[in-house]
Amino acid sequence: MRKLLVFLLFLFIAMPAHAVSIINDTETEQVISELIAPLATAANIPDGRLRVHIVNSNDFNAFVMGGEDVYVYTGLLTQIRTPDALQAVVAHELGHTLGGHMTQMADRMSAEMTRTMLIQALGIGLMAAGGDPSLGAGVLAGSSGVAQQSMLAFTRDEERIADDMGVNLMIRAGLDVNGFVDVFNQMAEMTSVLESRINPNRINHPLTMERLANVREKMKNMDSGYTPHNAPTTDMRARYELVRAKLVGYLDSIGNVMTMYPNSDTTDSALYARAIARMQTGDLDTAITGTKTLISRNPDNPYFYELLGDLEYQLGHYDASVDAYEKSLTLTARAPQIETALALVLTERAQDGDCERAIELCKRSLLTAPMPMTYWVLARAYGDDDGRSDWARAEYYHMMGRGELAKKYARRAQKKLPDDSPEYIKSGDLLR
């Protein structure tokens, strides 16, 4: 049970319909949300409407769906070097949205597609680090033809437009346009050899060096007095480095973590990555020493207390774990994952009042960000004999895509609950 919390705090929710996994992590989502907030304002997106989703994938990629949902890949976050470059990627993707490119793409494909073709229509189209041209480079898979070439030329034009609109958006947001230079330079380092062997007319994005030249040319025509007054602060850059270290610590091997963050590196981000990696390998004592060092340096960082809560829980120190999570929650306003983690520990400790507190935390978490694990913990808090527990399990299985089990528990819930109770009614919704 204790090992479960490692996955709870850095929770992967399977989304088979989209063939991706989404990572829920309060710290990562908050940092990225703050970084892209100026872009949302510049794009006239209302406050709080641009939502961040972290995709568990090594691809160097990101995309915007529906104009308000930003999907950022872990491969992009762990490799991209500056928050300015990340802002440039999102600005490019918002450029697609502002230009109505997805609708235009659908219309164009409907008009011209006469044979089966595969076009990588979403995302910045950055090439996979592994060098496989069938992945990130957006190379066409399928036979050639007039319609295909027309579509590829069309998407290349849209990419150029999205770059141009992205630069304009960065300027309106008061951000550093050099972020585009950073990301294209990094792309060139990754893909220059492979791109030299690619026919530029057979891919759906312009070559990286062309995109870099276009951006540099546009920057020459900028107002000479422009200053990026809204660029990330020193504190935000440090927080971005912590997020990168956290992702590396959770997702990479201990060997790679130690190569990227050797013991000689005593920065907070290095300590963070090593502590998480040590926890992942079961070296809890070393992990807890590093975490406490981080807390001594940064007593107001809620996420270091979050990590301490996880470690204390795995060591079986329930009281210390509860204290650490409670401290974390006093330092951050919106933390549904941490609320769920604390609720789980409380159901394990099961002292007087613990289950009631766990129910309160789960309900609050569900109002902010409904997650399968929260329903699972809520079911534990209610207890097996309570019909509300069956309802919570039904919701859990529903979110996990297991419809028959969801209906099974919804029927069990309705047999136990008054027919005017909220949980009875919600169970009926699941059955329908």
Order of alpha helices (4+ residues) and beta strands (2+ residues): alpha-beta-beta-alpha-beta-beta-beta-alpha-alpha-alpha-alpha-alpha-alpha-alpha-alpha-alpha-alpha-alpha-alpha-alpha-alpha-alpha-alpha-alpha-alpha
